[in-house]
């Protein structure tokens, strides 16, 4: 994967020196909103978590929720599990992403983006090795 500047980006499990473990753990508290992803530079995943949470929050205040729940109120998926509102699945997806990240940070297998620098040039001015 390449960044716009042409430097290669790799996902590594080793926490970079500029990422504090304590700060990372503190950002897991508002992690459902993707705060920890934005902190380490995983912006796409952060935006996905943020969008999922915004859609799920907006679905709680939508006027369509109550008529939908009344319409499917007596339907069950399996046994006694009721049919969820469709946007509740966004909340579940964000929750499972967050729960996985909590476990990954605590046990050390969370992947951090790491930038590989420019390649080292071996030759001198006229191609002479120095």
DSSP file (Angstrom, degrees, kcal/mol; ACC not computed):
  #  RESIDUE AA STRUCTURE BP1 BP2  ACC     N-H-->O    O-->H-N    N-H-->O    O-->H-N    TCO  KAPPA ALPHA  PHI   PSI    X-CA   Y-CA   Z-CA
    1    1 A X              0   0    0      0, 0.0     8,-1.9     0, 0.0     2,-0.4   0.000 360.0 360.0 360.0 136.8    0.0    0.0    0.0
    2    2 A X  B     -A    8   0A   0      6,-0.2     6,-0.2     2,-0.0     2,-0.1  -0.904 360.0-138.6-117.7 141.9    1.4    3.4   -0.9
    3    3 A X    >   -     0   0    0      4,-2.3     3,-1.9    -2,-0.4     6,-0.0  -0.451  37.9-100.9 -83.9 166.0    0.9    6.8    0.7
    4    4 A X  T 3  S+     0   0    0      1,-0.3    -1,-0.1    -2,-0.1    -2,-0.0   0.830 122.9  58.5 -59.2 -32.1    0.5    9.8   -1.6
    5    5 A X  T 3  S-     0   0    0      2,-0.1    -1,-0.3     1,-0.1     3,-0.1   0.558 119.6-109.8 -77.3  -4.8    4.1   10.8   -0.9
    6    6 A X  S <  S+     0   0    0     -3,-1.9     2,-0.3     1,-0.3    -2,-0.1   0.402  75.3 132.8  94.3  -2.2    5.3    7.5   -2.3
    7    7 A X        -     0   0    0      1,-0.1    -4,-2.3   111,-0.1    -1,-0.3  -0.610  59.3-115.7 -82.8 144.0    6.4    6.1    1.0
    8    8 A X  E     -AB   2 116A   0    108,-0.6   108,-3.0    -2,-0.3     2,-0.5  -0.586  23.2-151.8 -83.1 140.0    5.3    2.5    1.8
    9    9 A X  E     - B   0 115A   0     -8,-1.9     2,-0.3    -2,-0.3   106,-0.2  -0.940  14.1-175.7-112.5 129.6    2.9    2.0    4.7
   10   10 A X  E     - B   0 114A   0    104,-3.2   104,-3.5    -2,-0.5     2,-0.6  -0.915  25.2-127.6-122.1 150.9    3.0   -1.3    6.6
   11   11 A X  E     + B   0 113A   0     -2,-0.3     2,-0.3   102,-0.2   102,-0.2  -0.888  36.4 178.7 -97.5 120.7    0.8   -2.6    9.4
   12   12 A X  E     - B   0 112A   0    100,-3.1   100,-3.6    -2,-0.6     4,-0.1  -0.875  34.6-142.6-123.9 154.2    3.0   -3.8   12.3
   13   13 A X  S    S+     0   0    0     -2,-0.3     2,-0.5    98,-0.2    97,-0.2   0.611  76.5  96.7 -89.4 -13.8    2.2   -5.2   15.7
   14   14 A X  S    S-     0   0    0     98,-0.1     2,-0.3    95,-0.1    -2,-0.1  -0.667  81.6-123.3 -78.9 124.1    5.1   -3.5   17.4
   15   15 A X        -     0   0    0     -2,-0.5    -2,-0.1     1,-0.1     6,-0.1  -0.520  27.9-120.9 -70.1 124.8    3.8   -0.3   19.1
   16   16 A X    >   -     0   0    0     -2,-0.3     3,-1.4     1,-0.1    -1,-0.1  -0.207  19.9-114.1 -62.4 157.9    5.8    2.7   17.7
   17   17 A X  T 3  S+     0   0    0      1,-0.3    -1,-0.1     3,-0.0    -2,-0.1   0.794 114.2  58.4 -64.8 -29.0    7.7    4.9   20.2
   18   18 A X  T 3  S+     0   0    0      2,-0.1     2,-0.7     1,-0.1    -1,-0.3   0.492  90.4  83.0 -82.5  -0.9    5.5    7.9   19.6
   19   19 A X  S <  S-     0   0    0     -3,-1.4     2,-0.3    21,-0.0    -1,-0.1  -0.909  74.8-145.6-105.5 113.2    2.3    6.0   20.6
   20   20 A X     >  -     0   0    0     -2,-0.7     4,-2.3     1,-0.1     5,-0.2  -0.608   5.3-147.3 -79.6 131.9    1.8    5.9   24.4
   21   21 A X  H  > S+     0   0    0     -2,-0.3     4,-2.3     2,-0.2     5,-0.2   0.895 100.4  50.2 -64.2 -40.4    0.3    2.7   25.8
   22   22 A X  H  > S+     0   0    0      2,-0.2     4,-2.3     1,-0.2    -1,-0.2   0.927 112.1  46.2 -65.1 -45.4   -1.5    4.6   28.6
   23   23 A X  H  > S+     0   0    0      2,-0.2     4,-2.1     1,-0.2    -1,-0.2   0.884 111.3  53.1 -64.9 -37.5   -2.9    7.2   26.1
   24   24 A X  H  X S+     0   0    0     -4,-2.3     4,-0.6     1,-0.2    -2,-0.2   0.916 110.3  47.1 -63.5 -42.6   -4.0    4.3   23.8
   25   25 A X  H >< S+     0   0    0     -4,-2.3     3,-0.7     1,-0.2     4,-0.4   0.883 111.0  51.8 -66.3 -37.8   -5.8    2.6   26.7
   26   26 A X  H >X S+     0   0    0     -4,-2.3     3,-1.1     1,-0.2     4,-0.5   0.862 106.7  54.0 -66.5 -34.6   -7.5    5.9   27.7
   27   27 A X  H 3< S+     0   0    0     -4,-2.1     9,-0.6     1,-0.2    -1,-0.2   0.604  92.1  73.3 -77.4  -9.8   -8.7    6.4   24.1
   28   28 A X  T X< S+     0   0    0     -3,-0.7     3,-1.1    -4,-0.6    -1,-0.2   0.723  84.0  69.4 -72.6 -19.4  -10.3    3.0   24.2
   29   29 A X  T <4 S+     0   0    0     -3,-1.1     3,-0.5    -4,-0.4    -1,-0.2   0.963 110.7  30.1 -64.1 -51.5  -13.0    4.5   26.5
   30   30 A X  T ><>S+     0   0    0     -4,-0.5     3,-1.5     1,-0.2     5,-1.0   0.062  91.8 119.9 -88.8  28.7  -14.4    6.6   23.6
   31   31 A X  G X 5 +     0   0    0     -3,-1.1     3,-1.9     1,-0.3    -1,-0.2   0.720  53.3  73.5 -67.6 -22.7  -13.3    3.9   21.2
   32   32 A X  G 3 5S+     0   0    0     -3,-0.5    -1,-0.3     1,-0.3    21,-0.2   0.791  98.4  50.9 -61.0 -23.9  -16.7    3.2   19.9
   33   33 A X  G < 5S-     0   0    0     -3,-1.5    -1,-0.3    20,-0.1    -2,-0.2   0.443 123.6-108.0 -90.2  -2.3  -16.4    6.5   18.1
   34   34 A X  T <>5S+     0   0    0     -3,-1.9     4,-2.0    15,-0.2     3,-0.3   0.657  71.6 142.4  87.8  17.2  -13.0    5.5   16.7
   35   35 A X  H  ><S+     0   0    0     -5,-1.0     4,-1.9     1,-0.2    -4,-0.1   0.891  71.8  50.5 -60.4 -41.5  -10.9    7.8   18.8
   36   36 A X  H  > S+     0   0    0     -9,-0.6     4,-1.5     1,-0.2    -1,-0.2   0.834 108.5  52.8 -67.9 -31.1   -8.1    5.2   19.2
   37   37 A X  H  >>S+     0   0    0     -3,-0.3     5,-2.5     2,-0.2     4,-1.0   0.903 109.1  48.3 -70.3 -40.8   -7.9    4.6   15.5
   38   38 A X  H  <5S+     0   0    0     -4,-2.0     3,-0.2     3,-0.2    -2,-0.2   0.870 107.8  57.3 -65.2 -35.4   -7.6    8.4   14.8
   39   39 A X  H  <5S+     0   0    0     -4,-1.9    -1,-0.2     1,-0.2    -2,-0.2   0.896 112.6  38.2 -63.4 -41.7   -4.8    8.6   17.4
   40   40 A X  H  <5S-     0   0    0     -4,-1.5    73,-0.4     2,-0.1    -1,-0.2   0.563 120.9-102.6 -90.2  -7.2   -2.6    5.9   15.8
   41   41 A X  T  <5S+     0   0    0     -4,-1.0     2,-1.5    -3,-0.2     3,-0.2   0.588  78.4 132.7 100.6  11.8   -3.4    7.0   12.2
   42   42 A X     >< +     0   0    0     -5,-2.5     4,-2.0    -6,-0.2    -1,-0.1  -0.591  24.8 161.8 -91.5  73.4   -5.9    4.4   11.1
   43   43 A X  H  >  +     0   0    0     -2,-1.5     4,-2.8     1,-0.2     5,-0.2   0.841  64.2  54.4 -69.6 -36.7   -8.2    7.0    9.7
   44   44 A X  H  > S+     0   0    0     -3,-0.2     4,-2.2     2,-0.2    -1,-0.2   0.950 112.0  44.1 -64.0 -47.8  -10.3    4.8    7.4
   45   45 A X  H  > S+     0   0    0      1,-0.2     4,-2.4     2,-0.2    -1,-0.2   0.887 113.5  52.7 -63.3 -38.1  -11.2    2.4   10.3
   46   46 A X  H  X S+     0   0    0     -4,-2.0     4,-2.5     1,-0.2    -2,-0.2   0.914 109.6  47.7 -62.7 -43.6  -11.8    5.4   12.5
   47   47 A X  H  X S+     0   0    0     -4,-2.8     4,-2.7     2,-0.2    -1,-0.2   0.867 110.6  52.5 -66.4 -35.5  -14.2    7.0   10.0
   48   48 A X  H  X S+     0   0    0     -4,-2.2     4,-2.5     2,-0.2    -2,-0.2   0.938 112.1  44.6 -64.9 -45.9  -16.0    3.7    9.6
   49   49 A X  H  X S+     0   0    0     -4,-2.4     4,-2.2     2,-0.2    -2,-0.2   0.907 114.2  49.9 -64.8 -40.5  -16.5    3.3   13.3
   50   50 A X  H  X S+     0   0    0     -4,-2.5     4,-2.4     2,-0.2    -2,-0.2   0.924 112.1  47.4 -63.1 -44.8  -17.6    7.0   13.6
   51   51 A X  H  X S+     0   0    0     -4,-2.7     4,-2.6     2,-0.2     5,-0.2   0.908 110.7  51.7 -64.0 -42.7  -20.1    6.6   10.7
   52   52 A X  H  X S+     0   0    0     -4,-2.5     4,-2.2     1,-0.2    -1,-0.2   0.913 112.4  46.2 -60.3 -42.0  -21.5    3.4   12.2
   53   53 A X  H  X S+     0   0    0     -4,-2.2     4,-2.5   -21,-0.2    -2,-0.2   0.898 112.0  50.2 -69.9 -39.1  -22.0    5.1   15.6
   54   54 A X  H  X S+     0   0    0     -4,-2.4     4,-2.6     2,-0.2    -2,-0.2   0.918 112.2  47.8 -64.4 -42.0  -23.6    8.2   14.0
   55   55 A X  H  X S+     0   0    0     -4,-2.6     4,-1.6     1,-0.2    -2,-0.2   0.912 113.3  47.8 -64.5 -41.5  -26.0    6.1   12.0
   56   56 A X  H  X S+     0   0    0     -4,-2.2     4,-0.7    -5,-0.2    -2,-0.2   0.879 112.6  48.4 -69.2 -35.9  -27.0    4.1   15.0
   57   57 A X  H >X S+     0   0    0     -4,-2.5     3,-0.9     1,-0.2     4,-0.7   0.921 111.8  49.7 -67.5 -43.0  -27.5    7.2   17.2
   58   58 A X  H >X S+     0   0    0     -4,-2.6     4,-0.6     1,-0.2     3,-0.6   0.813 103.2  61.5 -65.1 -28.7  -29.6    8.8   14.5
   59   59 A X  H 3< S+     0   0    0     -4,-1.6    -1,-0.2     1,-0.2     3,-0.2   0.766  96.6  59.7 -70.7 -22.4  -31.7    5.7   14.2
   60   60 A X  H << S+     0   0    0     -3,-0.9    -1,-0.2    -4,-0.7    -2,-0.2   0.772 111.1  39.9 -74.7 -23.8  -32.7    6.0   17.9
   61   61 A X  H << S+     0   0    0     -4,-0.7    -1,-0.2    -3,-0.6    -2,-0.2   0.441  89.3 112.7-103.3   0.0  -34.3    9.4   17.2
   62   62 A X    ><  -     0   0    0     -4,-0.6     3,-1.0    -3,-0.2     4,-0.4  -0.460  68.0-135.0 -72.9 143.8  -35.9    8.6   13.8
   63   63 A X  T 3> S+     0   0    0      1,-0.2     4,-0.7     2,-0.1    -1,-0.1   0.607 100.1  68.2 -73.1  -9.4  -39.7    8.6   13.7
   64   64 A X  H 3> S+     0   0    0      1,-0.2     4,-1.9     2,-0.1    -1,-0.2   0.672  82.0  75.4 -82.0 -16.3  -39.5    5.3   11.7
   65   65 A X  H <> S+     0   0    0     -3,-1.0     4,-2.5     1,-0.2     5,-0.2   0.932  93.7  47.4 -63.8 -48.0  -38.2    3.2   14.5
   66   66 A X  H  > S+     0   0    0     -4,-0.4     4,-2.1     1,-0.2    -1,-0.2   0.921 112.7  46.8 -66.1 -45.3  -41.4    2.9   16.5
   67   67 A X  H  X S+     0   0    0     -4,-0.7     4,-2.0     1,-0.2    -1,-0.2   0.891 113.4  51.0 -63.1 -35.6  -43.7    2.0   13.6
   68   68 A X  H  X S+     0   0    0     -4,-1.9     4,-2.2     2,-0.2    -2,-0.2   0.932 110.2  48.2 -64.8 -44.5  -41.1   -0.6   12.5
   69   69 A X  H  < S+     0   0    0     -4,-2.5     4,-0.3     1,-0.2    -1,-0.2   0.858 112.0  49.6 -66.5 -34.3  -40.9   -2.2   15.9
   70   70 A X  H  < S+     0   0    0     -4,-2.1     3,-0.5    -5,-0.2     4,-0.3   0.878 110.4  51.6 -68.7 -36.2  -44.7   -2.3   16.2
   71   71 A X  H  < S+     0   0    0     -4,-2.0     3,-0.3     1,-0.2    -2,-0.2   0.897 123.9  26.7 -67.9 -40.9  -44.9   -4.0   12.7
   72   72 A X  S >< S+     0   0    0     -4,-2.2     3,-1.6     1,-0.2    11,-0.5   0.190  88.2 115.1-106.5  16.1  -42.3   -6.7   13.5
   73   73 A X  T 3  S+     0   0    0     -3,-0.5    -1,-0.2    -4,-0.3    -2,-0.1   0.821  80.0  42.3 -58.4 -35.2  -42.9   -6.8   17.3
   74   74 A X  T 3  S+     0   0    0     -4,-0.3     2,-0.3    -3,-0.3    -1,-0.3   0.414  95.6  97.9 -95.8   3.5  -44.3  -10.3   17.4
   75   75 A X    <   -     0   0    0     -3,-1.6     8,-1.0     8,-0.1     2,-0.4  -0.701  54.1-166.6 -90.1 143.7  -41.7  -11.7   15.0
   76   76 A X  B     -C   82   0B   0     -2,-0.3     6,-0.3     6,-0.2     3,-0.2  -0.971  19.4-152.5-129.1 145.0  -38.7  -13.5   16.3
   77   77 A X  S    S-     0   0    0      4,-3.3     2,-0.4    -2,-0.4    -1,-0.2   0.975  86.2  -4.5 -75.8 -63.0  -35.4  -14.5   14.6
   78   78 A X  S >  S-     0   0    0      3,-0.4     3,-2.0     4,-0.1     2,-0.4  -0.979 120.2 -45.0-136.1 119.6  -34.5  -17.6   16.7
   79   79 A X  T 3  S-     0   0    0     -2,-0.4    -3,-0.0     1,-0.3     0, 0.0  -0.430 127.1 -12.5  63.0-115.8  -36.5  -18.6   19.8
   80   80 A X  T 3  S+     0   0    0     -2,-0.4     2,-0.7    -4,-0.1    -1,-0.3   0.219 100.8 119.4-104.3  12.8  -37.2  -15.4   21.8
   81   81 A X    <   -     0   0    0     -3,-2.0    -4,-3.3     1,-0.0    -3,-0.4  -0.707  57.8-140.8 -83.6 115.2  -34.8  -13.1   19.9
   82   82 A X  B     -C   76   0B   0     -2,-0.7     2,-0.4    -6,-0.3    -6,-0.2  -0.290  25.7 -93.2 -74.4 161.5  -36.8  -10.2   18.4
   83   83 A X        -     0   0    0     -8,-1.0    -1,-0.1   -11,-0.5     2,-0.1  -0.594  46.7-134.4 -71.5 125.0  -36.1   -8.8   15.0
   84   84 A X        -     0   0    0     -2,-0.4     2,-0.2     1,-0.1    -1,-0.1  -0.401  23.9 -95.5 -79.9 159.3  -33.7   -5.7   15.4
   85   85 A X    >   -     0   0    0      1,-0.1     3,-2.2    -2,-0.1     4,-0.5  -0.525  43.5-114.7 -64.3 139.1  -34.2   -2.4   13.7
   86   86 A X  T >  S+     0   0    0      1,-0.3     3,-1.1    -2,-0.2     4,-0.3   0.824 113.9  52.2 -53.6 -37.0  -31.9   -2.5   10.6
   87   87 A X  T >> S+     0   0    0      1,-0.2     4,-1.0     2,-0.2     3,-0.9   0.609  88.9  79.5 -79.2  -7.9  -29.5    0.2   11.7
   88   88 A X  H <> S+     0   0    0     -3,-2.2     4,-2.1     1,-0.2    -1,-0.2   0.779  83.5  66.2 -63.4 -24.3  -29.0   -1.6   15.1
   89   89 A X  H <> S+     0   0    0     -3,-1.1     4,-2.3    -4,-0.5    -1,-0.2   0.815  93.8  57.9 -67.2 -29.4  -26.6   -3.8   13.1
   90   90 A X  H <> S+     0   0    0     -3,-0.9     4,-2.4    -4,-0.3    -1,-0.2   0.911 106.4  48.4 -64.7 -41.4  -24.3   -0.8   12.6
   91   91 A X  H  X S+     0   0    0     -4,-1.0     4,-2.6     1,-0.2    -2,-0.2   0.918 111.0  50.3 -63.9 -42.2  -24.1   -0.4   16.3
   92   92 A X  H  X S+     0   0    0     -4,-2.1     4,-2.5     2,-0.2    -2,-0.2   0.902 110.2  50.2 -62.7 -40.4  -23.3   -4.1   16.7
   93   93 A X  H  X S+     0   0    0     -4,-2.3     4,-2.2     2,-0.2    -2,-0.2   0.932 112.8  45.9 -63.7 -45.2  -20.6   -3.9   14.0
   94   94 A X  H  X S+     0   0    0     -4,-2.4     4,-2.3     1,-0.2    -2,-0.2   0.888 112.5  52.0 -64.1 -38.3  -19.0   -0.9   15.8
   95   95 A X  H  X S+     0   0    0     -4,-2.6     4,-2.7     2,-0.2    -2,-0.2   0.918 110.7  46.1 -64.9 -43.7  -19.2   -2.6   19.1
   96   96 A X  H  X S+     0   0    0     -4,-2.5     4,-2.2     2,-0.2    -1,-0.2   0.871 111.9  51.5 -69.1 -35.3  -17.5   -5.8   17.9
   97   97 A X  H  X S+     0   0    0     -4,-2.2     4,-2.0    -5,-0.2    -1,-0.2   0.922 113.3  46.0 -62.8 -42.9  -14.8   -3.7   16.1
   98   98 A X  H  X S+     0   0    0     -4,-2.3     4,-2.4     2,-0.2    -2,-0.2   0.915 111.5  50.6 -65.6 -44.4  -14.2   -1.8   19.4
   99   99 A X  H  X S+     0   0    0     -4,-2.7     4,-2.0     1,-0.2    -1,-0.2   0.900 110.5  49.9 -63.1 -40.3  -14.2   -5.0   21.5
  100  100 A X  H  X S+     0   0    0     -4,-2.2     4,-2.6     1,-0.2    -1,-0.2   0.915 110.5  50.4 -62.6 -42.3  -11.7   -6.6   19.2
  101  101 A X  H  X S+     0   0    0     -4,-2.0     4,-2.6     2,-0.2     5,-0.2   0.873 107.3  53.9 -65.5 -36.8   -9.5   -3.5   19.4
  102  102 A X  H  X S+     0   0    0     -4,-2.4     4,-2.3     2,-0.2    -1,-0.2   0.951 113.0  42.7 -61.0 -48.5   -9.6   -3.5   23.3
  103  103 A X  H  X S+     0   0    0     -4,-2.0     4,-2.4     1,-0.2     6,-0.2   0.900 114.3  52.1 -64.1 -40.5   -8.4   -7.2   23.4
  104  104 A X  H  X>S+     0   0    0     -4,-2.6     5,-2.0     2,-0.2     6,-1.2   0.888 111.6  45.3 -65.6 -40.0   -5.8   -6.5   20.7
  105  105 A X  H  <5S+     0   0    0     -4,-2.6     3,-0.5     4,-0.2    -2,-0.2   0.932 114.9  47.4 -69.3 -44.9   -4.3   -3.5   22.5
  106  106 A X  H  <5S+     0   0    0     -4,-2.3    -2,-0.2    -5,-0.2    -1,-0.2   0.902 119.8  37.8 -65.0 -41.3   -4.2   -5.2   25.9
  107  107 A X  H  <5S-     0   0    0     -4,-2.4    -1,-0.2    -5,-0.2    -2,-0.2   0.418 114.1-112.8 -95.7   2.2   -2.7   -8.4   24.6
  108  108 A X  T  <5S+     0   0    0     -4,-0.7    -3,-0.2    -3,-0.5    -4,-0.1   0.720  85.9 106.9  83.2  23.3   -0.3   -6.7   22.1
  109  109 A X      < +     0   0    0     -5,-2.0     2,-0.3    -6,-0.2    -4,-0.2   0.154  39.9 124.5-118.7  21.8   -1.7   -7.8   18.7
  110  110 A X        -     0   0    0     -6,-1.2     2,-0.5   -97,-0.2    -9,-0.0  -0.610  61.7-126.1 -72.9 137.5   -3.2   -4.5   17.6
  111  111 A X        -     0   0    0     -2,-0.3     2,-0.4  -100,-0.1   -98,-0.2  -0.777  23.5-165.3 -96.6 127.8   -1.8   -3.4   14.3
  112  112 A X  E     -B   12   0A   0   -100,-3.6  -100,-3.1    -2,-0.5     2,-0.3  -0.853  25.7-113.4-106.8 141.6   -0.2    0.1   14.0
  113  113 A X  E     -B   11   0A   0     -2,-0.4     2,-0.4   -73,-0.4  -102,-0.2  -0.600  35.2-171.1 -74.2 133.6    0.6    1.8   10.6
  114  114 A X  E     -B   10   0A   0   -104,-3.5  -104,-3.2    -2,-0.3     2,-0.5  -0.989  14.8-138.5-128.3 136.4    4.3    2.2   10.2
  115  115 A X  E     -B    9   0A   0     -2,-0.4     2,-0.5  -106,-0.2  -106,-0.2  -0.813   9.7-144.0 -98.5 126.8    5.9    4.2    7.4
  116  116 A X  E     -B    8   0A   0   -108,-3.0  -108,-0.6    -2,-0.5     3,-0.1  -0.780  26.6-126.2 -87.9 129.7    9.0    2.8    5.7
  117  117 A X        -     0   0    0     -2,-0.5  -109,-0.2     1,-0.2     3,-0.1   0.044  38.8 -66.3 -68.6 179.3   11.4    5.6    4.8
  118  118 A X        -     0   0    0      1,-0.1    -1,-0.2  -111,-0.1  -111,-0.1  -0.306  65.6 -91.2 -62.8 149.9   12.9    6.4    1.4
  119  119 A X        -     0   0    0      1,-0.1     2,-0.4    -3,-0.1    -1,-0.1  -0.327  43.2-108.6 -64.7 147.5   15.3    3.8    0.0
  120  120 A X        -     0   0    0     -3,-0.1     2,-0.5     1,-0.0    -1,-0.1  -0.620  27.1-135.0 -79.1 130.3   19.0    4.2    0.9
  121  121 A X        -     0   0    0     -2,-0.4    -1,-0.0     1,-0.2    -3,-0.0  -0.758  15.9-168.9 -88.6 126.6   21.1    5.3   -2.0
  122  122 A X        +     0   0    0     -2,-0.5     8,-0.8     7,-0.1    -1,-0.2   0.863  61.1  75.5 -82.5 -37.6   24.4    3.3   -2.2
  123  123 A X  B     -D  129   0C   0      6,-0.2     6,-0.2     1,-0.1     5,-0.1  -0.310  68.8-138.6 -80.7 159.9   26.2    5.4   -4.8
  124  124 A X    >   -     0   0    0      4,-2.8     3,-0.6    -2,-0.0    -1,-0.1   0.250  56.2 -53.8 -88.2-144.5   27.9    8.8   -4.4
  125  125 A X  T 3  S+     0   0    0      1,-0.2    -2,-0.1     2,-0.1     4,-0.0   0.929 138.1  25.1 -66.3 -48.5   27.8   11.8   -6.9
  126  126 A X  T 3  S-     0   0    0      2,-0.1    -1,-0.2     3,-0.0     3,-0.1   0.011 127.1 -83.2-106.9  27.4   29.0    9.9  -10.0
  127  127 A X  S <  S+     0   0    0     -3,-0.6     2,-0.3     1,-0.3    -2,-0.1   0.525  86.0 142.9  84.8   3.9   27.9    6.4   -9.0
  128  128 A X        -     0   0    0     -5,-0.1    -4,-2.8     1,-0.1    -1,-0.3  -0.602  53.6-120.2 -78.8 138.3   31.1    5.9   -6.9
  129  129 A X  B      D  123   0C   0     -2,-0.3    -6,-0.2    -6,-0.2    -1,-0.1  -0.587 360.0 360.0 -78.6 138.2   30.5    3.9   -3.8
  130  130 A X              0   0    0     -8,-0.8    -1,-0.1    -2,-0.3    -7,-0.1   0.399 360.0 360.0-115.8 360.0   31.4    5.8   -0.6
